Amino acid sequence: MAWRKIQTEAWNVDENIGILHAYARKFGQGTRSVGECKRMRRVPQAAIPEMVDEAFGPGSAKVCEELVRQLGQKDKLVAERAARTLKKISEQEAGALYAWRKALLAEAFRATDVRLQWNLSIVLGRLPLKGQDKALVVDLMYGRLRDKSGLNRTMAMQALMDLSEKDAALRARVMPIVCEALEGGTPAMQARARKLLGVKRERR
């Protein structure tokens, strides 16, 4: 079955759990995300490679504007694909989306869908923010650390580490959170904390 077909068709998560695991591996989601997929009853959406490429070519502003606009779509699949695509763009160039920082921040506060929230957490964490914009994002991420979603908490922690890369005062506040996650967080948080701290997993 083609991946794009899987993304758009209505299907039963439990009956297709093998496909879901394969999808998670293909797109680097990790099998920890499978449980979250089952709870949300839909497969994770992949980024749109063509739009990632176009975001760095002629007419890039229109592409980014369209993706940001799609974040507000009622169709969760459309919004999630847009968020994943924006995340891919930010992976290639951290400041590529800086011009849309306020719109992205507004959408992050407005978002109620977990996948939209954590994808935008990563995007915002990568932006070279300062002043009030940065303060708002930091406050939002601290709020997300108390979210019931383990993935939301994990990505908020990652965002805070990214935001504190050149901010010693913020890093001092964030490091105890990462260390605590290493000791008593969810499996996903522990794995991310090990990566952030450069700690190798002990063999049992």
N, CA and C of each residue as an Amber inpcrd file, in Angstrom:
protein
   612
   0.8570000  -1.2010000   0.0000000   0.0000000   0.0000000   0.0000000
   0.8850000   1.2400000   0.0000000   0.6310000   2.2010000  -0.8750000
   1.4410000   3.4120000  -0.9620000   1.3080000   4.2250000   0.3160000
   2.4100000   4.8850000   0.7200000   2.3870000   5.6590000   1.9660000
   1.3890000   6.7890000   1.9050000   1.2750000   7.4560000   0.7770000
   0.3200000   8.5700000   0.6850000  -1.1120000   8.0600000   0.8220000
  -1.3670000   6.8330000   0.3390000  -2.6930000   6.2510000   0.4830000
  -2.9860000   5.9650000   1.9490000  -1.9530000   5.4650000   2.6590000
  -2.1210000   5.1960000   4.0840000  -2.4510000   6.4710000   4.8410000
  -1.8170000   7.5850000   4.4380000  -2.0140000   8.8490000   5.1430000
  -3.4410000   9.3610000   5.0280000  -4.1130000   9.0660000   3.9300000
  -5.3950000   9.7030000   3.6730000  -6.5910000   8.7920000   3.8830000
  -6.3970000   7.4620000   3.8100000  -7.5320000   6.5620000   3.9400000
  -7.9710000   6.4270000   5.3930000  -9.2680000   6.1780000   5.5650000
  -9.7800000   5.8330000   6.8790000  -9.4230000   4.3700000   7.1060000
  -8.8110000   4.0540000   8.2280000  -8.3920000   2.6730000   8.4540000
  -8.3640000   2.3920000   9.9270000  -8.3780000   1.1020000  10.2810000
  -8.4070000   0.6770000  11.6660000  -6.9780000   0.5160000  12.1790000
  -6.6270000   1.2640000  13.2060000  -5.2570000   1.2480000  13.7140000
  -4.8660000  -0.1330000  14.2190000  -5.7660000  -0.7770000  14.9780000
  -5.4360000  -2.0730000  15.5530000  -5.2280000  -3.1380000  14.4790000
  -6.0220000  -3.1060000  13.4260000  -5.9040000  -4.0910000  12.3650000
  -4.6570000  -3.8680000  11.5240000  -4.1170000  -2.6660000  11.5460000
  -2.9690000  -2.3310000  10.7020000  -1.7390000  -1.9560000  11.5190000
  -1.6190000  -2.5570000  12.7060000  -0.5380000  -2.1710000  13.6020000
   0.8350000  -2.4570000  12.9880000   0.9470000  -3.5160000  12.1670000
   2.2150000  -3.8230000  11.5040000   2.6300000  -2.7170000  10.5530000
   1.6710000  -2.1920000   9.7940000   1.9350000  -1.0890000   8.8760000
   2.3530000   0.1500000   9.6670000   1.6960000   0.3830000  10.7840000
   1.9910000   1.5510000  11.6040000   3.4270000   1.5000000  12.1370000
   3.8660000   0.3210000  12.5720000   5.2400000   0.1730000  13.0410000
   6.2210000   0.4350000  11.9040000   5.9110000  -0.0900000  10.7170000
   6.7770000   0.1220000   9.5620000   6.8420000   1.6000000   9.2050000
   5.7030000   2.2830000   9.2880000   5.6410000   3.7220000   8.9960000
   6.5040000   4.4930000   9.9850000   6.3890000   4.1140000  11.2620000
   7.1580000   4.8000000  12.3000000   8.6510000   4.6650000  12.0430000
   9.0820000   3.4660000  11.6460000  10.5100000   3.2740000  11.3520000
  10.9170000   4.0570000  10.1120000  10.0660000   4.0530000   9.0850000
  10.3970000   4.7070000   7.8060000  10.6230000   6.1940000   7.9920000
   9.7810000   6.8260000   8.8090000   9.8590000   8.2700000   8.9620000
  10.5320000   8.7010000  10.2630000  11.2370000   7.7610000  10.9000000
  12.0430000   8.1260000  12.0610000  11.2320000   8.4900000  13.2810000
   9.9870000   8.0030000  13.3470000   9.1460000   8.3380000  14.4890000
   9.5590000   7.5470000  15.7240000  10.0490000   6.3260000  15.5040000
  10.3400000   5.4560000  16.6340000   9.0680000   4.7540000  17.0700000
   9.2010000   3.5330000  17.5410000   8.0030000   2.7580000  17.8770000
   7.3080000   3.2890000  19.1220000   7.9620000   4.1660000  19.8930000
   7.2730000   4.7430000  21.0520000   6.0550000   5.5440000  20.6340000
   6.0890000   6.0760000  19.4080000   4.9660000   6.8890000  18.9480000
   3.7650000   6.0500000  18.5580000   3.9440000   4.7170000  18.4410000
   2.8460000   3.8610000  18.0080000   1.7110000   3.8770000  19.0260000
   2.0760000   3.8260000  20.3290000   1.0280000   3.8560000  21.3540000
   0.2150000   5.1260000  21.2760000   0.8760000   6.2500000  21.0240000
   0.1820000   7.5300000  20.8990000  -0.7250000   7.5110000  19.6670000
  -0.2590000   6.8840000  18.5870000  -1.0700000   6.7710000  17.3660000
  -2.3370000   5.9840000  17.6440000  -2.2020000   4.9100000  18.4020000
  -3.3700000   4.0820000  18.7150000  -4.3860000   4.8750000  19.5320000
  -3.8730000   5.6770000  20.4660000  -4.7890000   6.4620000  21.2850000
  -5.5030000   7.5240000  20.4540000  -4.8070000   8.0840000  19.4640000
  -5.3880000   9.1490000  18.6500000  -6.1530000   8.5990000  17.4490000
  -6.0230000   7.2820000  17.1910000  -6.7740000   6.6070000  16.1280000
  -6.4480000   7.1250000  14.7400000  -5.2240000   7.5850000  14.5200000
  -4.8210000   7.9760000  13.1720000  -3.3110000   7.8590000  13.0240000
  -2.8860000   7.5650000  11.8000000  -1.4640000   7.4160000  11.5120000
  -0.8090000   8.7970000  11.4630000   0.4780000   8.8980000  11.9010000
   1.1540000  10.1930000  11.8090000   1.3580000  10.6070000  10.3640000
   1.2660000  11.9030000  10.1360000   1.3990000  12.4380000   8.7790000
   2.8490000  12.8280000   8.4920000   3.2950000  12.5280000   7.2750000
   4.6580000  12.8740000   6.8810000   4.7070000  14.2910000   6.3170000
   5.9110000  14.8590000   6.3250000   6.1160000  16.1650000   5.6960000
   5.9560000  16.0410000   4.1840000   5.7690000  17.1730000   3.5330000
   5.6190000  17.1980000   2.0780000   6.9710000  17.6110000   1.4930000
   7.7470000  16.6700000   0.9400000   9.1150000  16.9750000   0.4820000
   9.1770000  18.1110000  -0.5410000   8.1960000  18.1580000  -1.4420000
   8.2110000  19.1870000  -2.4780000   8.1360000  20.5880000  -1.8810000
   7.3170000  20.7270000  -0.8260000   7.1700000  22.0370000  -0.2010000
   8.4020000  22.4010000   0.6210000   9.0750000  21.3980000   1.1600000
  10.3360000  21.6710000   1.8640000  11.3490000  22.2490000   0.8920000
  11.4590000  21.6180000  -0.2780000  12.3920000  22.1140000  -1.2970000
  12.0160000  23.5160000  -1.7690000  10.7090000  23.7310000  -1.9990000
  10.2470000  25.0210000  -2.5010000  10.4370000  26.1410000  -1.4800000
  10.5060000  25.7660000  -0.2120000  10.6880000  26.7740000   0.8480000
  12.0590000  27.4310000   0.7890000  12.9750000  26.8590000  -0.0080000
  14.3170000  27.4210000  -0.1300000  14.6110000  27.8840000  -1.5570000
  13.5590000  28.0030000  -2.3610000  13.7350000  28.4520000  -3.7400000
  12.9490000  29.7160000  -4.0060000  12.7920000  30.0720000  -5.2790000
  11.9790000  31.2390000  -5.6450000  10.5420000  31.0570000  -5.1430000
   9.9760000  32.1170000  -4.6210000   8.6070000  32.0210000  -4.1080000
   8.5160000  31.3490000  -2.7540000   9.6440000  31.3050000  -2.0430000
   9.6660000  30.6280000  -0.7420000   8.6980000  31.2520000   0.2630000
   8.5350000  32.5660000   0.1990000   7.6420000  33.2490000   1.1450000
   6.2070000  32.7510000   1.0040000   5.7630000  32.5670000  -0.2420000
   4.3970000  32.0920000  -0.4750000   4.2120000  30.6800000   0.0660000
   5.2430000  29.8540000  -0.0770000   5.1780000  28.4820000   0.4230000
   5.0450000  28.4780000   1.9410000   5.8810000  29.2480000   2.6120000
   5.8390000  29.3010000   4.0720000   4.5170000  29.8880000   4.5730000
   4.0380000  30.9240000   3.9010000   2.7610000  31.5300000   4.2780000
   1.6320000  30.5150000   4.1600000   1.6590000  29.7170000   3.0950000
   0.6150000  28.7110000   2.8870000   0.6760000  27.6310000   3.9630000
   1.8670000  27.2150000   4.3180000   2.0020000  26.1970000   5.3600000
   1.5140000  26.7110000   6.7110000   1.8690000  27.9470000   7.0250000
   1.4000000  28.5340000   8.2810000  -0.1220000  28.6620000   8.2690000
  -0.6840000  29.0380000   7.1190000  -2.1390000  29.1380000   6.9990000
  -2.8020000  27.7800000   7.2340000  -2.1930000  26.7290000   6.7270000
  -2.7620000  25.3920000   6.8530000  -2.7690000  24.8830000   8.2920000
  -1.9490000  25.4690000   9.1330000  -1.9430000  25.0730000  10.5440000
  -3.3030000  25.3070000  11.1990000  -4.0340000  26.2770000  10.6730000
  -5.3370000  26.6070000  11.2440000  -6.4960000  25.8440000  10.6310000
  -6.2090000  24.9220000   9.7220000  -7.2660000  24.1490000   9.0730000
  -7.9770000  23.2400000  10.0790000  -9.2800000  23.0790000   9.9040000
 -10.0440000  22.1830000  10.7770000  -9.6900000  20.7250000  10.5160000
  -9.2780000  20.4300000   9.2800000  -8.8550000  19.0780000   8.9340000
  -7.5210000  18.7970000   9.6230000  -7.5280000  17.8920000  10.6190000
  -6.3270000  17.6300000  11.4050000  -5.1870000  17.0640000  10.5710000
  -5.5130000  16.2940000   9.5380000  -4.4670000  15.7120000   8.7050000
  -3.7270000  16.7990000   7.9310000  -4.4770000  17.7610000   7.4040000
  -3.8710000  18.8760000   6.6650000  -2.9800000  19.6960000   7.5960000
  -3.4930000  20.0120000   8.7830000  -2.7390000  20.8120000   9.7450000
  -1.4770000  20.0930000  10.1960000  -1.5870000  18.7860000  10.4290000
  -0.4240000  18.0330000  10.8850000   0.6430000  17.9390000   9.7930000
   0.2160000  17.7230000   8.5490000   1.1800000  17.6670000   7.4560000
   1.9200000  19.0000000   7.3230000   1.1820000  20.0940000   7.5010000
   1.8100000  21.4180000   7.4350000   2.8370000  21.5820000   8.5530000
   2.4700000  21.1480000   9.7550000   3.3860000  21.2670000  10.8980000
   4.6230000  20.4100000  10.6900000   4.4480000  19.2080000  10.1700000
   5.5950000  18.3280000   9.9130000   6.5100000  18.9270000   8.8400000
   5.8930000  19.5560000   7.8450000   6.6780000  20.1670000   6.7690000
   7.4640000  21.3570000   7.3060000   6.8370000  22.1520000   8.1410000
   7.5300000  23.2810000   8.7600000   8.6820000  22.7960000   9.6430000
   8.4720000  21.6810000  10.3130000   9.5330000  21.1200000  11.1440000
  10.7250000  20.7090000  10.2880000  10.4450000  20.1100000   9.1280000
  11.5210000  19.7060000   8.2120000  12.2830000  20.9290000   7.6810000
  11.5330000  21.9850000   7.3990000  12.1730000  23.2270000   6.9330000
  13.1040000  23.7640000   8.0130000  12.6340000  23.7580000   9.2500000
  13.4560000  24.2700000  10.3490000  14.6810000  23.3980000  10.5950000
  14.5990000  22.1150000  10.2520000  15.7560000  21.2240000  10.3810000
  16.8750000  21.6560000   9.4340000  16.4910000  22.0950000   8.2490000
  17.4860000  22.4820000   7.2550000  18.0750000  23.8700000   7.5270000
  17.2320000  24.7720000   8.0250000  17.6990000  26.1350000   8.3000000
  16.9100000  26.6980000   9.4780000  17.5740000  26.8200000  10.6120000
  16.8950000  27.2160000  11.8470000  16.1520000  28.5440000  11.7270000
  16.7290000  29.4980000  10.9770000  16.1110000  30.8150000  10.8920000
  15.1970000  31.0200000   9.7080000  14.9630000  29.9580000   8.9400000
  14.1740000  30.0920000   7.7060000  12.7470000  30.5720000   7.9600000
  12.2270000  30.2720000   9.1320000  10.8340000  30.6180000   9.4420000
  10.7280000  31.8030000  10.4040000  11.8230000  32.5100000  10.5970000
  11.8270000  33.6050000  11.5790000  10.7840000  34.6690000  11.2550000
  10.5890000  34.9610000   9.9840000   9.6320000  36.0060000   9.5930000
   8.2090000  35.6630000  10.0150000   7.9350000  34.3850000  10.2490000
   6.5810000  33.9420000  10.6220000   6.5060000  33.5560000  12.0960000
   7.4560000  34.0160000  12.8880000   7.5350000  33.6110000  14.2880000
   6.2650000  33.9380000  15.0690000   5.6980000  35.1360000  14.8400000
   4.5180000  35.5260000  15.6140000   3.2990000  34.7050000  15.2080000
   3.1740000  34.4260000  13.9220000   2.0660000  33.5930000  13.4520000
   2.2100000  32.1640000  13.9790000   3.4350000  31.6470000  13.9780000
   3.6920000  30.3060000  14.4910000   3.4120000  30.2300000  15.9880000
   3.7990000  31.2730000  16.7080000   3.5490000  31.3200000  18.1420000
   2.0470000  31.3580000  18.4180000   1.3250000  32.1490000  17.6310000
  -0.1350000  32.2290000  17.7960000  -0.7820000  30.8730000  17.5480000
  -0.3210000  30.1790000  16.5050000  -0.8810000  28.8670000  16.1930000
  -0.5270000  27.8460000  17.2720000   0.6580000  27.9720000  17.8420000
   1.0650000  27.0590000  18.9120000   0.1810000  27.2190000  20.1440000
  -0.1610000  28.4630000  20.4680000  -1.0590000  28.7100000  21.6040000
  -2.4800000  28.2460000  21.2920000  -2.8650000  28.3660000  20.0270000
  -4.2200000  28.0120000  19.6200000  -4.4070000  26.5080000  19.4630000
  -3.3500000  25.7900000  19.1590000  -3.4430000  24.3700000  18.8280000
  -3.9730000  23.5380000  19.9990000  -4.8700000  22.6240000  19.6800000
  -5.3920000  21.6870000  20.6800000  -5.0220000  20.2440000  20.3430000
  -4.6380000  20.0010000  19.0980000  -4.2430000  18.6620000  18.6800000
  -2.8120000  18.3920000  19.1520000  -2.5870000  17.2490000  19.7940000
  -1.2870000  16.9480000  20.3890000  -0.1800000  16.9490000  19.3540000
  -0.4190000  16.3390000  18.1930000   0.6450000  16.2610000  17.1930000
   1.0140000  17.6380000  16.6470000   0.0160000  18.4710000  16.5050000
   0.2750000  19.8390000  16.0610000   1.0860000  20.5740000  17.1280000
   0.7310000  20.3670000  18.3770000   1.4250000  21.0260000  19.4720000
   2.9000000  20.6550000  19.5180000   3.2030000  19.3670000  19.4800000
   4.6050000  19.0030000  19.6720000   5.4650000  19.2720000  18.4470000
   4.8770000  19.2220000  17.2520000   5.6450000  19.6150000  16.0670000
   5.9920000  21.0990000  16.1140000   5.0310000  21.9040000  16.5380000
   5.2790000  23.3450000  16.6400000   6.2390000  23.6740000  17.7810000
   6.2400000  22.8550000  18.8200000   7.2150000  23.0560000  19.8980000
   8.6310000  22.9660000  19.3490000   8.8710000  21.9720000  18.5040000
  10.1930000  21.7940000  17.9140000  10.5380000  22.9710000  17.0060000
   9.5820000  23.3910000  16.1840000   9.8130000  24.5190000  15.2680000
  10.1760000  25.7760000  16.0510000   9.3960000  26.0860000  17.0680000
   9.6290000  27.2980000  17.8550000  10.9580000  27.2320000  18.6050000
  11.2960000  26.0520000  19.0950000  12.5540000  25.9010000  19.8210000
  13.7710000  26.1760000  18.9580000  13.6480000  25.9440000  17.6660000
  14.7770000  26.1380000  16.7510000  14.9330000  27.5800000  16.2760000
  13.8990000  28.3830000  16.4120000  13.9660000  29.7510000  15.9190000
  14.9080000  30.6000000  16.7760000  15.6400000  31.5130000  16.1610000
  16.5400000  32.4020000  16.9180000  15.7530000  33.5370000  17.5730000
  14.9510000  33.1810000  18.5460000  14.0540000  34.1510000  19.1800000
  14.7770000  34.9820000  20.2370000  14.1910000  36.1310000  20.5370000
  14.7190000  36.9880000  21.5990000  13.5850000  37.8180000  22.1890000
  13.8660000  38.4610000  23.2940000  12.8870000  39.3560000  23.9020000
  11.5820000  38.6870000  24.2720000  10.4970000  39.4080000  24.0280000
   9.1730000  38.9220000  24.4110000   8.7990000  37.6390000  23.6760000
   9.1720000  37.5340000  22.4000000   8.8520000  36.3160000  21.6500000
   9.4420000  35.0920000  22.3410000  10.6960000  35.1960000  22.7220000
  11.3450000  34.0690000  23.3930000  10.7120000  33.7830000  24.7480000
  10.4000000  34.8360000  25.4840000   9.7930000  34.6690000  26.8060000
   8.4510000  33.9490000  26.7050000   7.6760000  34.2950000  25.6950000
   6.3790000  33.6440000  25.5010000   6.5350000  32.1660000  25.1700000
   7.5030000  31.8610000  24.3160000   7.7280000  30.4620000  23.9530000
   8.2140000  29.6650000  25.1630000   9.1080000  30.2370000  25.9390000
   9.5990000  29.5610000  27.1380000   8.4440000  29.2690000  28.0950000
   7.5730000  30.2570000  28.3040000   6.4110000  30.0460000  29.1760000
   5.5180000  28.9350000  28.6300000   5.3150000  28.9320000  27.3250000
   4.4810000  27.9060000  26.7010000   5.0890000  26.5180000  26.9020000
   6.4020000  26.4120000  26.7300000   7.0600000  25.1140000  26.8810000
   7.0080000  24.6260000  28.3290000   7.1520000  25.5440000  29.2750000
   7.0280000  25.1370000  30.6780000   5.6210000  24.6160000  30.9620000
   4.6310000  25.2170000  30.3170000   3.2720000  24.7170000  30.4440000
   3.1230000  23.3310000  29.8360000   3.7900000  23.1190000  28.6940000
   3.7100000  21.8240000  28.0130000   4.3970000  20.7190000  28.8170000
   5.3280000  21.0890000  29.6670000   5.9900000  20.0910000  30.5150000
   5.0170000  19.4410000  31.4920000   3.8670000  20.0740000  31.6900000
   2.8530000  19.5210000  32.5910000   1.7220000  18.8420000  31.8130000
   1.8760000  18.7380000  30.4950000   0.8380000  18.1550000  29.6590000
   0.7080000  16.6560000  29.9240000  -0.4880000  16.1200000  29.6970000
  -0.6950000  14.6850000  29.9150000  -0.0190000  13.8410000  28.8470000
   0.2770000  14.4200000  27.7010000   0.9410000  13.6950000  26.6190000
   2.4430000  13.6020000  26.8730000   2.9700000  12.3850000  26.9030000
   4.3960000  12.1950000  27.0900000   5.2120000  12.8080000  25.9640000
   4.7050000  12.7020000  24.7270000   5.4160000  13.2930000  23.5950000
   5.4500000  14.8100000  23.6970000   4.3580000  15.3930000  24.1560000
   4.3390000  16.8460000  24.3380000   5.3910000  17.2710000  25.3540000
   5.4820000  16.5420000  26.4590000   6.4750000  16.8700000  27.4900000
   7.8950000  16.6890000  26.9530000   8.0890000  15.6270000  26.1800000
   9.4120000  15.3510000  25.6230000   9.8620000  16.4430000  24.6710000
   8.9720000  16.8470000  23.7720000   9.3440000  17.8620000  22.7820000
   9.4690000  19.2460000  23.4030000   8.7090000  19.4970000  24.4690000
   8.8570000  20.7670000  25.1850000  10.2430000  20.8420000  25.8340000
  10.6780000  19.7280000  26.3770000  12.0160000  19.6680000  26.9780000
  13.0890000  19.9090000  25.9180000  12.9280000  19.2980000  24.7550000
  13.8650000  19.5130000  23.6560000  13.8810000  20.9830000  23.2340000
  12.6850000  21.5760000  23.1230000  12.5860000  22.9750000  22.7150000
  13.2940000  23.8900000  23.7080000  13.1360000  23.6150000  24.9840000
  13.7850000  24.4360000  26.0040000  15.3110000  24.3100000  25.9310000
  15.7850000  23.1170000  25.6420000  17.2360000  22.9470000  25.4800000
  17.7230000  23.7220000  24.2560000  16.9570000  23.6810000  23.1820000
  17.3470000  24.4180000  21.9740000  17.3480000  25.9260000  22.2390000
  16.3180000  26.4010000  22.9250000  16.2110000  27.8300000  23.2110000
  17.3080000  28.3250000  24.1480000  17.8350000  27.4140000  24.9580000
  18.8390000  27.8140000  25.9470000  20.2710000  27.5860000  25.4590000
  20.4210000  27.2470000  24.1900000  21.7570000  26.9270000  23.6610000
  22.7650000  28.0590000  23.8860000  22.3230000  29.3050000  23.7180000
  23.2100000  30.4560000  23.9060000  22.7060000  31.3450000  25.0380000
  21.9940000  30.7450000  25.9680000  21.3870000  31.4820000  27.0750000
  21.7080000  30.7410000  28.3660000  22.7980000  31.1300000  28.9990000
  23.2740000  30.4150000  30.1840000  22.2580000  30.4180000  31.3190000
  21.5640000  31.5410000  31.4990000  20.5910000  31.6400000  32.5880000
  19.4390000  30.6600000  32.3730000  18.9500000  30.5920000  31.1480000
  17.8620000  29.6580000  30.8460000  18.3660000  28.2170000  30.9300000
  19.5790000  27.9640000  30.4480000  20.1250000  26.6070000  30.4990000
  20.2140000  26.1200000  31.9440000  20.5540000  27.0190000  32.8520000
  20.6370000  26.6500000  34.2700000  19.2750000  26.2350000  34.8140000
  18.2120000  26.8190000  34.2800000  16.8550000  26.4500000  34.7020000
  16.4000000  25.1470000  34.0570000  16.8810000  24.8930000  32.8560000
  16.4100000  23.7350000  32.0970000  17.1290000  22.4460000  32.4810000
  18.4070000  22.5380000  32.8180000  19.1890000  21.3350000  33.0900000
  18.5960000  20.4560000  34.2050000  18.1090000  21.0230000  35.3080000
  17.5010000  20.1690000  36.3330000  16.2770000  19.4060000  35.8020000
  15.5520000  20.0200000  34.8670000  14.3850000  19.3600000  34.2760000
  14.8230000  18.1420000  33.4570000  15.8980000  18.3170000  32.6900000
  16.4080000  17.2190000  31.8710000  16.9450000  16.0970000  32.7630000
  17.6570000  16.4650000  33.8020000  18.1970000  15.4580000  34.7200000
  17.0770000  14.6960000  35.4220000  16.0320000  15.4020000  35.7920000
  14.8820000  14.7510000  36.4270000  14.1950000  13.7960000  35.4500000
  14.0980000  14.2090000  34.1770000  13.4910000  13.3540000  33.1590000
  14.3180000  12.0950000  32.9590000  15.6230000  12.2200000  33.0590000
  16.5130000  11.0750000  32.9050000  16.2600000  10.0370000  33.9910000
  15.9470000  10.5050000  35.1710000  15.7550000   9.6030000  36.3010000
  14.3390000   9.0450000  36.3920000  13.3390000   9.8840000  36.1170000
  11.9740000   9.4200000  36.3660000  10.9500000   9.7780000  35.3170000
  11.3910000  10.1500000  34.1080000  10.4390000  10.4960000  33.0570000
   9.8930000   9.2760000  32.3440000   9.0440000   9.5120000  31.3710000
   8.5420000   8.4310000  30.5320000   9.7190000   7.8440000  29.7450000
   9.5610000   6.6520000  29.1650000  10.6530000   6.0890000  28.3510000
  11.1260000   7.0430000  27.2620000  10.1850000   7.7470000  26.6200000
  10.5570000   8.6980000  25.5620000  11.3440000   9.8680000  26.1440000
  10.9330000  10.3510000  27.3120000  11.6500000  11.4580000  27.9490000
  13.0310000  11.0230000  28.4050000  13.1350000   9.8140000  28.9210000
  14.4450000   9.3150000  29.3480000  15.3870000   9.1820000  28.1610000
  14.8670000   8.6580000  27.0420000  15.6980000   8.5100000  25.8400000
  16.1620000   9.8680000  25.3300000  15.2550000  10.8510000  25.3310000
  15.6180000  12.1920000  24.8660000  16.6110000  12.8390000  25.8250000
  16.4020000  12.6420000  27.1300000  17.3180000  13.2150000  28.1160000
  18.7160000  12.6260000  27.9680000  18.7920000  11.3210000  27.7180000
  20.1080000  10.7050000  27.4980000  20.7980000  11.3290000  26.2900000
  20.0260000  11.5580000  25.2420000  20.5920000  12.1630000  24.0390000
  21.0610000  13.5900000  24.3110000  20.2580000  14.3540000  25.0330000
  20.6020000  15.7370000  25.3330000  21.8260000  15.8520000  26.2410000
  21.9480000  14.8970000  27.1520000  23.0480000  14.9360000  28.1160000
  24.2610000  14.1300000  27.6660000  24.1090000  13.4270000  26.5390000
  25.2250000  12.6060000  26.0630000  25.4900000  11.4110000  26.9370000
  24.4180000  10.8700000  27.5420000  24.5510000   9.7370000  28.4520000
  24.1960000   8.4570000  27.7000000  25.0770000   7.4710000  27.7690000
  24.8020000   6.2020000  27.1110000  23.8930000   5.3530000  28.0020000
  23.0120000   4.6130000  27.3440000  22.0840000   3.7450000  28.0820000
  22.8330000   2.5610000  28.6550000  22.5460000   2.2550000  29.9220000
  23.2020000   1.1260000  30.5630000  22.6360000  -0.1900000  30.0320000
  23.5210000  -1.1240000  29.7570000  23.0890000  -2.4440000  29.2810000
  22.6540000  -3.2910000  30.4620000  21.5630000  -4.0250000  30.2400000
  21.0670000  -4.8900000  31.3240000  21.3830000  -6.3410000  31.0240000
